[in-house]
Amino acid sequence: MSITRKPRIAIDMDEVLADTIDKFIELYKQRHSHEVILADMHGMEIGQALPPHLSSTVRAYVNERGFFRDIKVMPGSQQVVKALMERYDVYIASAAMEFKYSLEDKQAWLEEHFPFISWTNIIFCGHKILDVDIMIDDRIKNFVTFKGRKLLYTSPHNVLIDGFERVNNWQDVADKLLTE
């Protein structure tokens, strides 16, 4: 007897489910009275959009306890992920091992904002070597060895990158994955 499985989707956290850019914008406004303008980040990482005396602070901030804990949820992501779960096996895949406290923070963040996702469907890793059919990510480095369908989630740092199927927001994800 053959059992068919639902297609599997891996969804990144930072800049896909969690609005990390907004967190940085608020952080630099509060701590340095420096306003980072989203439109000025076109094709840049956050550190490149900062004055030279602040660019080295990015790494220090992401290594602070609590940095990843209070990030805003991307609009529409909760509703679309719930709907995706009816048709797909949904996994959250985040490179949470990179920063000192991000594993703890990200787990708590997911429990708060996506309580309907089982801990068995959360993958905290270094390299995203995953056995899934579709990957939604903002970093093309995660697509290098991935053989499935790649959906590049638009973020300031990747807007100049071509050659990938792109989604600009969670409505685009719904349009592509829930209406096919």
DONU-75283 format. One record per residue (C-alpha): residue in three letters; y, x, z. Coordinates in steps of 0.05 Angstrom, whole numbers, padded with zeros to 5 digits, always signed. Layout:
REM residues N
alaYXZ...
END
This chain:
REM residues 180
met+00000+00000+00000ser+00067+00028-00021ile+00127+00018+00023thr+00194+00021-00011arg+00253+00047+00028lys+00326+00031+00022pro+00370+00084-00012arg+00399+00132+00039ile+00473+00148+00046ala+00504+00205+00085ile+00576+00194+00106asp+00621+00250+00131met+00667+00238+00191asp+00731+00279+00186glu+00779+00253+00133val+00727+00201+00112leu+00713+00157+00174ala+00764+00191+00219asp+00837+00202+00199thr+00841+00276+00220ile+00904+00288+00178asp+00941+00235+00218lys+00919+00269+00282phe+00948+00335+00259ile+01013+00302+00236glu+01021+00270+00305leu+01001+00334+00341tyr+01053+00377+00306lys+01106+00325+00317gln+01091+00321+00392arg+01079+00394+00408his+01126+00428+00360ser+01176+00375+00339his+01154+00392+00268glu+01144+00336+00218val+01089+00346+00168ile+01099+00300+00109leu+01035+00275+00078ala+01064+00275+00008asp+01081+00349+00016met+01008+00366+00028his+00987+00351-00043gly+00930+00399-00058met+00936+00436+00008glu+00900+00444+00074ile+00940+00427+00136gly+00952+00500+00153gln+00983+00513+00085ala+01033+00456+00097leu+01058+00487+00161pro+01111+00541+00171pro+01081+00610+00179his+01092+00613+00254leu+01049+00549+00263ser+00993+00559+00213ser+00949+00598+00261thr+00951+00541+00311val+00906+00495+00269arg+00842+00531+00290ala+00863+00533+00363tyr+00876+00458+00363val+00809+00438+00332asn+00775+00480+00386glu+00809+00441+00443arg+00767+00393+00483gly+00787+00322+00463phe+00816+00339+00394phe+00763+00298+00357arg+00759+00243+00411asp+00821+00201+00397ile+00828+00205+00321lys+00845+00139+00287val+00791+00103+00247met+00802+00101+00172pro+00823+00031+00152gly+00765-00013+00129ser+00711+00038+00145gln+00678-00001+00201gln+00671-00064+00160val+00646-00028+00098val+00596+00015+00137lys+00568-00049+00169ala+00560-00080+00100leu+00529-00017+00072met+00477-00019+00128glu+00449-00084+00099arg+00432-00049+00032tyr+00424+00024+00051asp+00399+00069+00106val+00465+00097+00130tyr+00471+00165+00164ile+00533+00198+00192ala+00532+00272+00175ser+00584+00317+00206ala+00590+00392+00212ala+00601+00383+00286met+00573+00451+00304glu+00634+00488+00276phe+00683+00475+00332lys+00671+00485+00406tyr+00677+00414+00433ser+00671+00373+00370leu+00598+00354+00381glu+00613+00320+00448asp+00678+00289+00422lys+00648+00263+00357gln+00589+00232+00392ala+00635+00194+00439trp+00681+00174+00382leu+00622+00145+00342glu+00596+00108+00403glu+00665+00076+00412his+00683+00060+00339phe+00614+00053+00306pro+00569+00028+00362phe+00525-00007+00310ile+00501+00060+00283ser+00439+00085+00321trp+00438+00155+00349thr+00378+00165+00304asn+00424+00159+00244ile+00474+00212+00267ile+00465+00282+00240phe+00508+00337+00271cys+00496+00401+00232gly+00525+00464+00203his+00507+00461+00129lys+00494+00392+00101ile+00425+00402+00072leu+00405+00329+00071asp+00351+00285+00040val+00395+00227+00020asp+00410+00192-00046ile+00486+00187-00038met+00536+00230-00001ile+00608+00210+00015asp+00648+00272+00034asp+00718+00301+00026arg+00692+00373+00018ile+00660+00394-00047lys+00625+00452-00012asn+00578+00400+00015phe+00559+00379-00055val+00539+00448-00080thr+00464+00441-00070phe+00462+00365-00064lys+00425+00332-00121gly+00442+00259-00108arg+00504+00217-00124lys+00567+00251-00099leu+00627+00209-00078leu+00688+00252-00064tyr+00732+00217-00013thr+00805+00232-00029ser+00843+00275+00020pro+00906+00317+00010his+00867+00381+00003asn+00822+00355-00054val+00870+00315-00097leu+00873+00369-00151ile+00797+00374-00157asp+00765+00342-00218gly+00693+00332-00240phe+00669+00286-00184glu+00663+00212-00176arg+00722+00195-00130val+00736+00143-00078asn+00807+00136-00051asn+00793+00089+00007trp+00739+00046+00037gln+00753-00011-00011asp+00734+00036-00068val+00669+00053-00031ala+00654-00022-00024asp+00670-00034-00098lys+00623+00022-00120leu+00565+00013-00071leu+00565-00061-00053thr+00578-00093-00120glu+00530-00053-00164
END
